Amino acid sequence: MEGLVRLVDRLAERYGVSYYEVRLIRVTSSHVSMQNGRPEELGTNTETGIGVRAFNGAWGFSSANDMGRAEKAVETAMKIAKLSEGNSRIHLGDPVVEEVEIRPKKSFLDVNIGDKLALVKEVDSLLRGGGISSRSVGYGDGLEEVLYFNSLGSEIRTVVPRVRLGFSVTAGKNGVMQSYWKSFGGTAGWELVERIDLNHWTALVREKAISLLHARAPPSGEFDVIMDPELTGVFIHEALGHAAEADSVKNGESILAGRVGERIASEELTVVDDPTLPGGFGSYIYDDEGIRGKRVEIIRDGVLVGYLNDRETSALLDLEPNGHGRAQSYAHQPLVRMSNTYVEPRDWNFEEMVEEVKNGLYMIGDKGGEVDTASGTFTFGAREGYIIEKGEIRDHVRDVALSGKILDVLRNVRAVGNDLRIEFPGYCGKGQWVPVDDGGPHVLTRALVGGLR
């Protein structure tokens, strides 16, 4: 380690590089998946690599998956930075020396791969049933050990475990196909898996898929809409969170540019991104730039109060760094990314919200979609929905989508529930994939509704 630091210092001096940072990463992981009772993936892996960034008004980056090529990676990053000669600035700050670890109660490294396969087989078995035409189960875990150092004198060692279990089914009848799924995950150990009530959740997934075969098509038009905690989370991640990433603001691709301090949403709404959330799938201690992750309020009582930033955007926009520079691996450069993004709860209960709706829909779950943060428009599919008439939940609907202008929907929020849930783990793509989580309580707003197809 000391030899590597001396090497990087020597090369930085040779190439006239003013700042550098090095990440040494080892990930020990296992993956097990099964499709219709047939194993598709079963394996364990340990991968080690080095990622080097050098700054000389612009970034130079290089990586290697063989420590025997570490010197070459360092020198390449230095050369690129020297040749780039940009005029950007970055936040530097004080050096940090710390060793921190998220400790699981029961390490998945101590669990035999055979026991992980047995778990997947058990879930597959529970998903079998009349009316189910296909089923899928996937389990994955990974322990990421990162040693970070930079030219300021920072030296940070972090250890973060992450585990995820997901399963899905597809039901079919008379040419109609409907799918339903559920996933669990967090920065935790095997204890997370042991807490799952597999009988309950597999039965729910099966029953929902079959029930959707008999659901009707949704109405179209503008309606009052109650979003469940999962759809609330997806909406707030995709439609607001990406627009609050400061690189989008810098690049002129965000409707939130220049609006800090402006009321952009209902007073009911407070939105947070928090990498310090205990156990969250998107949680971490330090980001990939050696900045400690901080809880950030994006919207407070309807007012835009913050962006998510990295070293470069915090310097450019004169903001306090908040530790949101994340990279998929040692082979990727950090980008501004979310962690665990959610709507804070208020005091409405679900029954009161339903009574508020005379003609609308209750929309549940996430089925993917599109968002344009520059124009401020979005379309998201919900996994299912229910018609609400005169304060009562009625017909089941399928293939239902929610769309509109992001800021209109934020301003139309009339009620925010008291039933916060942040338990919808996934991976966010932005050229790179990083683990995230999102959620919120039930939220009542108004938006365009239509069919997904």
C-alpha positions as a Markdown table, in Angstrom:
| # | Residue | x | y | z |
|---|---|---|---|---|
| 1 | Met | 0.0 | 0.0 | 0.0 |
| 2 | Glu | 2.7 | 2.5 | 1.0 |
| 3 | Gly | 4.6 | 1.6 | -2.2 |
| 4 | Leu | 1.5 | 2.2 | -4.3 |
| 5 | Val | 1.0 | 5.6 | -2.7 |
| 6 | Arg | 4.6 | 6.6 | -3.4 |
| 7 | Leu | 4.2 | 5.4 | -7.0 |
| 8 | Val | 1.1 | 7.5 | -7.5 |
| 9 | Asp | 2.7 | 10.6 | -5.9 |
| 10 | Arg | 5.8 | 10.2 | -8.1 |
| 11 | Leu | 3.7 | 9.9 | -11.3 |
| 12 | Ala | 1.5 | 12.8 | -10.3 |
| 13 | Glu | 4.5 | 15.0 | -9.9 |
| 14 | Arg | 6.0 | 13.8 | -13.2 |
| 15 | Tyr | 2.8 | 14.6 | -15.2 |
| 16 | Gly | 2.0 | 17.8 | -13.2 |
| 17 | Val | -1.4 | 16.5 | -11.9 |
| 18 | Ser | -2.8 | 18.6 | -9.1 |
| 19 | Tyr | -5.2 | 16.0 | -7.7 |
| 20 | Tyr | -5.7 | 12.2 | -7.9 |
| 21 | Glu | -7.8 | 9.5 | -6.3 |
| 22 | Val | -7.4 | 5.7 | -6.3 |
| 23 | Arg | -10.0 | 3.0 | -5.5 |
| 24 | Leu | -8.9 | -0.5 | -4.8 |
| 25 | Ile | -12.0 | -2.7 | -4.7 |
| 26 | Arg | -12.6 | -6.4 | -4.0 |
| 27 | Val | -16.1 | -7.8 | -4.4 |
| 28 | Thr | -16.9 | -11.3 | -3.2 |
| 29 | Ser | -20.3 | -12.4 | -4.6 |
| 30 | Ser | -22.6 | -15.3 | -5.3 |
| 31 | His | -25.6 | -15.6 | -7.6 |
| 32 | Val | -28.3 | -18.3 | -7.9 |
| 33 | Ser | -31.2 | -18.2 | -10.3 |
| 34 | Met | -33.8 | -20.6 | -11.5 |
| 35 | Gln | -36.3 | -20.5 | -14.4 |
| 36 | Asn | -39.3 | -22.8 | -14.3 |
| 37 | Gly | -37.5 | -25.2 | -12.0 |
| 38 | Arg | -34.3 | -25.3 | -14.0 |
| 39 | Pro | -31.1 | -23.8 | -12.5 |
| 40 | Glu | -29.8 | -21.0 | -14.8 |
| 41 | Glu | -27.0 | -19.5 | -12.7 |
| 42 | Leu | -25.1 | -20.9 | -9.7 |
| 43 | Gly | -21.8 | -19.5 | -8.8 |
| 44 | Thr | -19.5 | -17.5 | -6.6 |
| 45 | Asn | -16.9 | -15.0 | -7.6 |
| 46 | Thr | -14.2 | -12.7 | -6.2 |
| 47 | Glu | -13.1 | -9.8 | -8.4 |
| 48 | Thr | -10.4 | -7.3 | -7.6 |
| 49 | Gly | -9.6 | -4.2 | -9.5 |
| 50 | Ile | -8.1 | -0.6 | -9.3 |
| 51 | Gly | -9.7 | 2.6 | -10.6 |
| 52 | Val | -7.6 | 5.8 | -10.9 |
| 53 | Arg | -8.8 | 9.3 | -11.6 |
| 54 | Ala | -6.4 | 12.2 | -12.1 |
| 55 | Phe | -7.5 | 15.9 | -12.3 |
| 56 | Asn | -5.9 | 18.6 | -14.2 |
| 57 | Gly | -8.8 | 20.9 | -15.0 |
| 58 | Ala | -10.4 | 17.8 | -16.5 |
| 59 | Trp | -10.5 | 14.2 | -15.5 |
| 60 | Gly | -8.3 | 11.4 | -16.7 |
| 61 | Phe | -9.4 | 7.8 | -15.8 |
| 62 | Ser | -8.0 | 4.4 | -16.2 |
| 63 | Ser | -8.7 | 1.0 | -14.5 |
| 64 | Ala | -7.3 | -2.6 | -14.4 |
| 65 | Asn | -8.6 | -5.9 | -13.1 |
| 66 | Asp | -5.0 | -7.1 | -12.5 |
| 67 | Met | -3.0 | -5.5 | -9.8 |
| 68 | Gly | 0.1 | -6.3 | -11.9 |
| 69 | Arg | -1.2 | -3.6 | -14.2 |
| 70 | Ala | -1.8 | -1.0 | -11.5 |
| 71 | Glu | 1.2 | 1.1 | -12.4 |
| 72 | Lys | 0.1 | 1.2 | -16.0 |
| 73 | Ala | -3.4 | 2.2 | -15.0 |
| 74 | Val | -2.1 | 5.0 | -12.8 |
| 75 | Glu | 0.2 | 6.4 | -15.5 |
| 76 | Thr | -2.5 | 6.2 | -18.2 |
| 77 | Ala | -4.9 | 8.3 | -16.0 |
| 78 | Met | -2.1 | 10.8 | -15.4 |
| 79 | Lys | -1.3 | 11.1 | -19.1 |
| 80 | Ile | -5.0 | 11.6 | -20.0 |
| 81 | Ala | -5.4 | 14.3 | -17.4 |
| 82 | Lys | -2.3 | 16.1 | -18.6 |
| 83 | Leu | -3.4 | 16.0 | -22.2 |
| 84 | Ser | -7.0 | 17.1 | -21.3 |
| 85 | Glu | -6.0 | 20.5 | -19.7 |
| 86 | Gly | -9.6 | 21.6 | -19.0 |
| 87 | Asn | -10.7 | 24.5 | -16.9 |
| 88 | Ser | -13.2 | 22.8 | -14.5 |
| 89 | Arg | -12.9 | 23.1 | -10.7 |
| 90 | Ile | -13.5 | 20.5 | -8.1 |
| 91 | His | -14.2 | 20.5 | -4.3 |
| 92 | Leu | -11.1 | 19.4 | -2.4 |
| 93 | Gly | -11.7 | 19.8 | 1.3 |
| 94 | Asp | -9.8 | 18.2 | 4.2 |
| 95 | Pro | -8.3 | 14.7 | 4.2 |
| 96 | Val | -10.3 | 11.9 | 5.8 |
| 97 | Val | -8.7 | 8.9 | 7.5 |
| 98 | Glu | -11.3 | 6.3 | 8.6 |
| 99 | Glu | -12.2 | 2.6 | 8.6 |
| 100 | Val | -15.9 | 1.9 | 8.7 |
| 101 | Glu | -18.0 | -1.2 | 8.1 |
| 102 | Ile | -21.7 | -2.1 | 7.8 |
| 103 | Arg | -21.8 | -5.4 | 9.9 |
| 104 | Pro | -24.6 | -7.9 | 9.1 |
| 105 | Lys | -26.0 | -10.0 | 11.9 |
| 106 | Lys | -25.3 | -13.2 | 9.8 |
| 107 | Ser | -22.7 | -12.9 | 7.0 |
| 108 | Phe | -23.8 | -14.5 | 3.8 |
| 109 | Leu | -20.2 | -15.5 | 3.2 |
| 110 | Asp | -20.7 | -18.1 | 6.0 |
| 111 | Val | -23.8 | -19.6 | 4.2 |
| 112 | Asn | -23.0 | -22.5 | 1.9 |
| 113 | Ile | -23.9 | -22.0 | -1.8 |
| 114 | Gly | -26.0 | -25.2 | -1.4 |
| 115 | Asp | -28.2 | -23.5 | 1.2 |
| 116 | Lys | -28.6 | -20.5 | -1.2 |
| 117 | Leu | -29.7 | -22.9 | -4.0 |
| 118 | Ala | -32.1 | -24.6 | -1.5 |
| 119 | Leu | -33.6 | -21.2 | -0.8 |
| 120 | Val | -34.2 | -20.6 | -4.5 |
| 121 | Lys | -35.6 | -24.1 | -5.0 |
| 122 | Glu | -38.0 | -23.5 | -2.1 |
| 123 | Val | -39.3 | -20.2 | -3.6 |
| 124 | Asp | -39.6 | -21.9 | -7.0 |
| 125 | Ser | -41.7 | -24.7 | -5.4 |
| 126 | Leu | -44.0 | -22.2 | -3.6 |
| 127 | Leu | -44.6 | -20.3 | -6.9 |
| 128 | Arg | -45.9 | -23.4 | -8.7 |
| 129 | Gly | -49.7 | -23.6 | -9.1 |
| 130 | Gly | -52.6 | -23.7 | -11.4 |
| 131 | Gly | -52.8 | -20.9 | -13.9 |
| 132 | Ile | -49.1 | -20.0 | -13.6 |
| 133 | Ser | -47.3 | -20.5 | -17.0 |
| 134 | Ser | -43.8 | -19.4 | -16.0 |
| 135 | Arg | -41.9 | -18.5 | -12.9 |
| 136 | Ser | -38.5 | -17.0 | -12.1 |
| 137 | Val | -36.4 | -16.7 | -8.9 |
| 138 | Gly | -33.1 | -14.9 | -8.4 |
| 139 | Tyr | -30.8 | -14.5 | -5.4 |
| 140 | Gly | -27.6 | -12.5 | -5.2 |
| 141 | Asp | -25.2 | -11.2 | -2.6 |
| 142 | Gly | -22.0 | -9.3 | -2.6 |
| 143 | Leu | -19.5 | -8.0 | 0.0 |
| 144 | Glu | -17.7 | -4.9 | -1.3 |
| 145 | Glu | -14.4 | -3.9 | 0.3 |
| 146 | Val | -13.0 | -0.5 | -0.8 |
| 147 | Leu | -9.7 | 1.1 | 0.0 |
| 148 | Tyr | -9.7 | 4.7 | -1.2 |
| 149 | Phe | -6.9 | 7.2 | -1.1 |
| 150 | Asn | -6.3 | 10.6 | -2.7 |
| 151 | Ser | -3.6 | 13.3 | -3.1 |
| 152 | Leu | -5.1 | 15.2 | -0.1 |
| 153 | Gly | -4.0 | 12.5 | 2.2 |
| 154 | Ser | -7.4 | 10.8 | 2.6 |
| 155 | Glu | -7.3 | 7.1 | 3.3 |
| 156 | Ile | -10.7 | 5.4 | 3.8 |
| 157 | Arg | -11.5 | 1.7 | 4.1 |
| 158 | Thr | -15.2 | 0.7 | 3.8 |
| 159 | Val | -16.9 | -2.7 | 3.9 |
| 160 | Val | -20.5 | -2.9 | 2.7 |
| 161 | Pro | -22.6 | -6.2 | 2.4 |
| 162 | Arg | -25.6 | -6.2 | 0.0 |
| 163 | Val | -28.2 | -9.0 | -0.5 |
| 164 | Arg | -31.3 | -9.3 | -2.8 |
| 165 | Leu | -34.0 | -11.9 | -3.5 |
| 166 | Gly | -36.6 | -11.5 | -6.2 |
| 167 | Phe | -39.2 | -13.7 | -7.8 |
| 168 | Ser | -41.9 | -13.3 | -10.5 |
| 169 | Val | -44.6 | -15.3 | -12.2 |
| 170 | Thr | -46.6 | -15.0 | -15.4 |
| 171 | Ala | -50.2 | -16.2 | -15.6 |
| 172 | Gly | -52.0 | -16.9 | -18.9 |
| 173 | Lys | -55.5 | -17.7 | -20.1 |
| 174 | Asn | -57.2 | -17.3 | -23.4 |
| 175 | Gly | -54.3 | -15.5 | -24.9 |
| 176 | Val | -54.0 | -13.0 | -22.1 |
| 177 | Met | -50.8 | -12.9 | -20.1 |
| 178 | Gln | -50.2 | -11.1 | -16.8 |
| 179 | Ser | -47.1 | -10.9 | -14.6 |
| 180 | Tyr | -46.5 | -10.0 | -11.0 |
| 181 | Trp | -43.3 | -9.9 | -8.9 |
| 182 | Lys | -41.7 | -9.0 | -5.6 |
| 183 | Ser | -38.2 | -8.3 | -4.5 |
| 184 | Phe | -36.4 | -7.8 | -1.2 |
| 185 | Gly | -32.9 | -6.4 | -0.5 |
| 186 | Gly | -30.7 | -4.3 | 1.7 |
| 187 | Thr | -27.3 | -3.6 | 3.1 |
| 188 | Ala | -27.5 | -6.6 | 5.3 |
| 189 | Gly | -26.7 | -10.3 | 5.6 |
| 190 | Trp | -28.5 | -13.6 | 5.4 |
| 191 | Glu | -30.7 | -12.5 | 8.3 |
| 192 | Leu | -32.7 | -10.4 | 5.8 |
| 193 | Val | -33.6 | -13.5 | 3.8 |
| 194 | Glu | -34.5 | -15.4 | 6.9 |
| 195 | Arg | -37.0 | -12.7 | 7.9 |
| 196 | Ile | -39.0 | -13.0 | 4.7 |
| 197 | Asp | -42.4 | -14.8 | 5.0 |
| 198 | Leu | -42.0 | -16.8 | 1.8 |
| 199 | Asn | -45.4 | -18.5 | 2.0 |
| 200 | His | -47.2 | -15.2 | 2.2 |
| 201 | Trp | -45.3 | -13.3 | -0.5 |
| 202 | Thr | -45.3 | -16.2 | -3.0 |
| 203 | Ala | -49.0 | -16.7 | -2.6 |
| 204 | Leu | -49.6 | -13.0 | -3.0 |
| 205 | Val | -47.6 | -12.9 | -6.2 |
| 206 | Arg | -49.4 | -15.9 | -7.7 |
| 207 | Glu | -52.9 | -14.6 | -6.7 |
| 208 | Lys | -52.2 | -11.2 | -8.1 |
| 209 | Ala | -51.1 | -12.5 | -11.5 |
| 210 | Ile | -54.1 | -14.7 | -11.8 |
| 211 | Ser | -56.5 | -12.0 | -10.6 |
| 212 | Leu | -55.1 | -9.6 | -13.2 |
| 213 | Leu | -56.3 | -12.0 | -16.0 |
| 214 | His | -59.8 | -11.0 | -15.1 |
| 215 | Ala | -59.2 | -7.3 | -14.6 |
| 216 | Arg | -60.7 | -4.7 | -17.0 |
| 217 | Ala | -59.0 | -2.1 | -19.1 |
| 218 | Pro | -58.5 | 1.3 | -17.3 |
| 219 | Pro | -60.4 | 4.5 | -18.2 |
| 220 | Ser | -58.5 | 7.3 | -19.9 |
| 221 | Gly | -58.3 | 11.0 | -19.0 |
| 222 | Glu | -57.4 | 13.2 | -16.0 |
| 223 | Phe | -58.3 | 11.7 | -12.6 |
| 224 | Asp | -57.5 | 11.9 | -8.9 |
| 225 | Val | -54.9 | 9.2 | -8.3 |
| 226 | Ile | -53.7 | 7.5 | -5.1 |
| 227 | Met | -50.2 | 6.1 | -5.6 |
| 228 | Asp | -49.2 | 3.2 | -3.4 |
| 229 | Pro | -45.8 | 3.5 | -1.6 |
| 230 | Glu | -44.0 | 1.6 | -4.4 |
| 231 | Leu | -45.4 | 3.7 | -7.2 |
| 232 | Thr | -44.8 | 6.9 | -5.1 |
| 233 | Gly | -41.1 | 5.8 | -4.8 |
| 234 | Val | -40.7 | 5.1 | -8.5 |
| 235 | Phe | -42.3 | 8.4 | -9.4 |
| 236 | Ile | -40.2 | 10.4 | -7.0 |
| 237 | His | -37.0 | 8.6 | -8.1 |
| 238 | Glu | -37.5 | 8.8 | -11.8 |
| 239 | Ala | -39.4 | 12.1 | -12.2 |
| 240 | Leu | -37.8 | 14.2 | -9.5 |
| 241 | Gly | -34.7 | 12.5 | -8.3 |
| 242 | His | -33.0 | 12.4 | -11.7 |
| 243 | Ala | -33.9 | 16.1 | -12.3 |
| 244 | Ala | -32.2 | 16.9 | -8.9 |
| 245 | Glu | -28.9 | 15.2 | -9.9 |
| 246 | Ala | -26.6 | 18.2 | -10.2 |
| 247 | Asp | -24.9 | 17.0 | -13.4 |
| 248 | Ser | -28.3 | 17.1 | -15.1 |
| 249 | Val | -28.6 | 20.7 | -13.8 |
| 250 | Lys | -25.0 | 21.5 | -15.0 |
| 251 | Asn | -25.8 | 20.1 | -18.5 |
| 252 | Gly | -29.0 | 22.0 | -18.9 |
| 253 | Glu | -31.1 | 18.8 | -18.8 |
| 254 | Ser | -33.2 | 19.5 | -15.7 |
| 255 | Ile | -36.4 | 21.4 | -15.2 |
| 256 | Leu | -35.0 | 22.2 | -11.7 |
| 257 | Ala | -32.1 | 24.2 | -12.9 |
| 258 | Gly | -32.0 | 27.7 | -11.2 |
| 259 | Arg | -35.0 | 27.0 | -9.1 |
| 260 | Val | -33.5 | 26.4 | -5.6 |
| 261 | Gly | -35.7 | 28.3 | -3.1 |
| 262 | Glu | -38.7 | 28.2 | -5.4 |
| 263 | Arg | -42.0 | 26.5 | -4.5 |
| 264 | Ile | -42.3 | 23.7 | -7.0 |
| 265 | Ala | -44.7 | 21.4 | -5.2 |
| 266 | Ser | -47.6 | 21.2 | -2.8 |
| 267 | Glu | -46.8 | 22.2 | 0.8 |
| 268 | Glu | -47.6 | 18.6 | 1.8 |
| 269 | Leu | -44.5 | 17.3 | 0.0 |
| 270 | Thr | -41.0 | 16.8 | 1.5 |
| 271 | Val | -38.6 | 14.6 | -0.5 |
| 272 | Val | -35.4 | 13.1 | 0.8 |
| 273 | Asp | -32.4 | 11.2 | -0.5 |
| 274 | Asp | -30.6 | 9.4 | 2.3 |
| 275 | Pro | -27.6 | 7.0 | 1.8 |
| 276 | Thr | -27.3 | 6.8 | 5.7 |
| 277 | Leu | -30.7 | 4.9 | 6.0 |
| 278 | Pro | -29.9 | 1.8 | 8.1 |
| 279 | Gly | -30.2 | -1.3 | 5.9 |
| 280 | Gly | -31.4 | 0.5 | 2.8 |
| 281 | Phe | -30.4 | -1.3 | -0.5 |
| 282 | Gly | -29.0 | 2.0 | -1.7 |
| 283 | Ser | -27.1 | 2.8 | 1.5 |
| 284 | Tyr | -23.4 | 3.4 | 1.8 |
| 285 | Ile | -21.0 | 5.1 | 4.1 |
| 286 | Tyr | -18.6 | 7.0 | 1.7 |
| 287 | Asp | -19.3 | 7.6 | -1.9 |
| 288 | Asp | -16.7 | 6.7 | -4.6 |
| 289 | Glu | -15.0 | 10.2 | -4.3 |
| 290 | Gly | -14.2 | 9.8 | -0.6 |
| 291 | Ile | -17.0 | 12.0 | 0.5 |
| 292 | Arg | -19.2 | 10.8 | 3.4 |
| 293 | Gly | -22.8 | 10.2 | 2.2 |
| 294 | Lys | -25.3 | 12.7 | 3.7 |
| 295 | Arg | -29.1 | 12.9 | 4.0 |
| 296 | Val | -30.3 | 15.5 | 1.5 |
| 297 | Glu | -33.7 | 17.2 | 1.5 |
| 298 | Ile | -34.5 | 17.8 | -2.2 |
| 299 | Ile | -37.9 | 19.4 | -1.5 |
| 300 | Arg | -39.0 | 20.7 | 2.0 |
| 301 | Asp | -42.7 | 21.6 | 2.4 |
| 302 | Gly | -43.0 | 22.1 | -1.3 |
| 303 | Val | -39.9 | 24.2 | -1.8 |
| 304 | Leu | -36.8 | 23.0 | -3.8 |
| 305 | Val | -34.0 | 23.2 | -1.3 |
| 306 | Gly | -31.2 | 21.0 | -2.6 |
| 307 | Tyr | -29.5 | 19.0 | -5.4 |
| 308 | Leu | -27.5 | 15.8 | -5.2 |
| 309 | Asn | -23.8 | 16.5 | -6.1 |
| 310 | Asp | -20.3 | 15.3 | -6.5 |
| 311 | Arg | -16.9 | 17.0 | -6.2 |
| 312 | Glu | -17.2 | 18.7 | -9.6 |
| 313 | Thr | -20.8 | 19.9 | -9.4 |
| 314 | Ser | -20.5 | 21.1 | -5.8 |
| 315 | Ala | -17.6 | 23.4 | -6.8 |
| 316 | Leu | -19.4 | 24.5 | -10.0 |
| 317 | Leu | -22.7 | 25.3 | -8.2 |
| 318 | Asp | -21.0 | 26.5 | -5.0 |
| 319 | Leu | -22.8 | 23.8 | -2.9 |
| 320 | Glu | -21.8 | 21.8 | 0.1 |
| 321 | Pro | -20.7 | 18.4 | -1.0 |
| 322 | Asn | -23.1 | 15.7 | 0.0 |
| 323 | Gly | -21.5 | 12.4 | -1.1 |
| 324 | His | -23.5 | 11.3 | -4.2 |
| 325 | Gly | -20.7 | 10.5 | -6.6 |
| 326 | Arg | -21.1 | 6.8 | -7.2 |
| 327 | Ala | -19.6 | 4.3 | -9.6 |
| 328 | Gln | -20.8 | 0.9 | -10.7 |
| 329 | Ser | -17.3 | -0.7 | -10.1 |
| 330 | Tyr | -13.6 | 0.1 | -10.1 |
| 331 | Ala | -13.9 | 0.2 | -13.9 |
| 332 | His | -16.3 | 3.1 | -13.9 |
| 333 | Gln | -15.9 | 6.8 | -13.1 |
| 334 | Pro | -18.2 | 8.2 | -10.4 |
| 335 | Leu | -21.4 | 10.0 | -11.6 |
| 336 | Val | -24.0 | 11.9 | -9.5 |
| 337 | Arg | -26.4 | 9.3 | -8.4 |
| 338 | Met | -29.3 | 8.8 | -6.0 |
| 339 | Ser | -29.3 | 6.3 | -3.0 |
| 340 | Asn | -32.5 | 5.8 | -1.1 |
| 341 | Thr | -35.1 | 8.3 | -2.3 |
| 342 | Tyr | -38.5 | 8.8 | -0.7 |
| 343 | Val | -41.4 | 11.1 | 0.2 |
| 344 | Glu | -41.6 | 11.8 | 4.0 |
| 345 | Pro | -44.9 | 10.8 | 5.6 |
| 346 | Arg | -47.6 | 13.2 | 6.8 |
| 347 | Asp | -50.7 | 12.4 | 8.8 |
| 348 | Trp | -53.3 | 11.1 | 6.4 |
| 349 | Asn | -54.4 | 7.5 | 6.7 |
| 350 | Phe | -55.3 | 5.4 | 3.6 |
| 351 | Glu | -59.0 | 5.2 | 4.3 |
| 352 | Glu | -59.3 | 9.0 | 4.6 |
| 353 | Met | -57.6 | 9.4 | 1.2 |
| 354 | Val | -59.9 | 7.0 | -0.5 |
| 355 | Glu | -62.9 | 8.9 | 1.0 |
| 356 | Glu | -61.5 | 12.1 | -0.7 |
| 357 | Val | -61.8 | 10.6 | -4.2 |
| 358 | Lys | -65.1 | 10.7 | -5.9 |
| 359 | Asn | -63.9 | 9.5 | -9.3 |
| 360 | Gly | -60.4 | 8.3 | -9.6 |
| 361 | Leu | -57.9 | 5.4 | -9.3 |
| 362 | Tyr | -55.8 | 3.6 | -6.8 |
| 363 | Met | -52.6 | 2.6 | -8.6 |
| 364 | Ile | -50.2 | 0.0 | -7.2 |
| 365 | Gly | -46.6 | -1.0 | -8.0 |
| 366 | Asp | -44.1 | -0.3 | -10.8 |
| 367 | Lys | -44.1 | -1.6 | -14.3 |
| 368 | Gly | -41.4 | 0.7 | -15.9 |
| 369 | Gly | -41.7 | 3.8 | -17.9 |
| 370 | Glu | -40.0 | 6.9 | -19.4 |
| 371 | Val | -39.1 | 10.3 | -18.1 |
| 372 | Asp | -37.7 | 13.4 | -19.8 |
| 373 | Thr | -36.1 | 15.6 | -17.0 |
| 374 | Ala | -35.4 | 18.4 | -19.5 |
| 375 | Ser | -39.0 | 18.8 | -20.7 |
| 376 | Gly | -40.5 | 17.6 | -17.4 |
| 377 | Thr | -42.8 | 14.9 | -18.7 |
| 378 | Phe | -43.2 | 11.3 | -17.7 |
| 379 | Thr | -45.1 | 8.0 | -18.3 |
| 380 | Phe | -45.0 | 5.2 | -15.8 |
| 381 | Gly | -46.9 | 1.9 | -15.8 |
| 382 | Ala | -48.4 | 0.5 | -12.7 |
| 383 | Arg | -48.6 | -3.2 | -12.0 |
| 384 | Glu | -52.3 | -3.0 | -11.2 |
| 385 | Gly | -55.0 | -0.5 | -10.3 |
| 386 | Tyr | -58.5 | -0.1 | -8.9 |
| 387 | Ile | -61.3 | 2.2 | -9.8 |
| 388 | Ile | -62.4 | 4.5 | -7.0 |
| 389 | Glu | -66.0 | 5.8 | -7.1 |
| 390 | Lys | -67.6 | 8.0 | -4.4 |
| 391 | Gly | -64.9 | 7.1 | -1.9 |
| 392 | Glu | -65.1 | 3.3 | -2.4 |
| 393 | Ile | -62.6 | 1.0 | -4.1 |
| 394 | Arg | -64.3 | -1.0 | -6.9 |
| 395 | Asp | -63.1 | -2.6 | -10.1 |
| 396 | His | -59.7 | -4.1 | -10.7 |
| 397 | Val | -57.8 | -2.7 | -13.7 |
| 398 | Arg | -54.7 | -3.8 | -15.5 |
| 399 | Asp | -52.1 | -2.4 | -18.0 |
| 400 | Val | -52.7 | 1.0 | -16.5 |
| 401 | Ala | -50.3 | 4.0 | -16.9 |
| 402 | Leu | -49.8 | 7.3 | -15.2 |
| 403 | Ser | -48.5 | 10.3 | -17.2 |
| 404 | Gly | -48.2 | 14.1 | -17.1 |
| 405 | Lys | -46.0 | 17.0 | -16.4 |
| 406 | Ile | -43.8 | 16.4 | -13.4 |
| 407 | Leu | -44.3 | 19.8 | -11.7 |
| 408 | Asp | -48.1 | 19.7 | -12.3 |
| 409 | Val | -48.3 | 16.4 | -10.5 |
| 410 | Leu | -46.1 | 17.6 | -7.6 |
| 411 | Arg | -48.3 | 20.7 | -7.3 |
| 412 | Asn | -51.5 | 18.7 | -7.4 |
| 413 | Val | -50.5 | 16.6 | -4.3 |
| 414 | Arg | -53.5 | 16.9 | -1.9 |
| 415 | Ala | -52.7 | 14.4 | 0.7 |
| 416 | Val | -49.6 | 12.4 | 1.9 |
| 417 | Gly | -50.1 | 9.3 | 4.0 |
| 418 | Asn | -48.7 | 8.3 | 7.4 |
| 419 | Asp | -47.6 | 4.8 | 6.2 |
| 420 | Leu | -44.0 | 5.2 | 5.0 |
| 421 | Arg | -42.4 | 2.2 | 3.3 |
| 422 | Ile | -38.9 | 2.3 | 1.8 |
| 423 | Glu | -38.4 | -1.4 | 0.7 |
| 424 | Phe | -38.4 | -1.5 | -3.0 |
| 425 | Pro | -34.7 | -2.4 | -3.9 |
| 426 | Gly | -33.5 | -2.2 | -7.5 |
| 427 | Tyr | -30.7 | -1.0 | -9.8 |
| 428 | Cys | -30.8 | 2.4 | -11.4 |
| 429 | Gly | -29.3 | 2.8 | -14.9 |
| 430 | Lys | -27.6 | 5.9 | -16.0 |
| 431 | Gly | -24.9 | 4.5 | -18.3 |
| 432 | Gln | -23.9 | 2.5 | -15.2 |
| 433 | Trp | -26.0 | 0.4 | -12.7 |
| 434 | Val | -25.9 | 1.2 | -9.0 |
| 435 | Pro | -28.1 | -0.3 | -6.2 |
| 436 | Val | -30.9 | 2.1 | -5.0 |
| 437 | Asp | -34.1 | 2.0 | -3.0 |
| 438 | Asp | -37.1 | 4.2 | -3.0 |
| 439 | Gly | -40.5 | 4.6 | -1.5 |
| 440 | Gly | -42.9 | 6.7 | 0.5 |
| 441 | Pro | -46.4 | 6.6 | 1.9 |
| 442 | His | -49.6 | 6.6 | -0.1 |
| 443 | Val | -49.9 | 9.9 | -2.0 |
| 444 | Leu | -53.0 | 11.5 | -3.5 |
| 445 | Thr | -52.5 | 13.7 | -6.5 |
| 446 | Arg | -54.0 | 14.3 | -10.0 |
| 447 | Ala | -52.6 | 13.1 | -13.3 |
| 448 | Leu | -53.4 | 11.6 | -16.7 |
| 449 | Val | -54.4 | 8.0 | -16.7 |
| 450 | Gly | -54.5 | 5.6 | -19.7 |
| 451 | Gly | -53.8 | 2.2 | -21.0 |
| 452 | Leu | -50.2 | 1.0 | -20.9 |
| 453 | Arg | -50.4 | -0.5 | -24.4 |
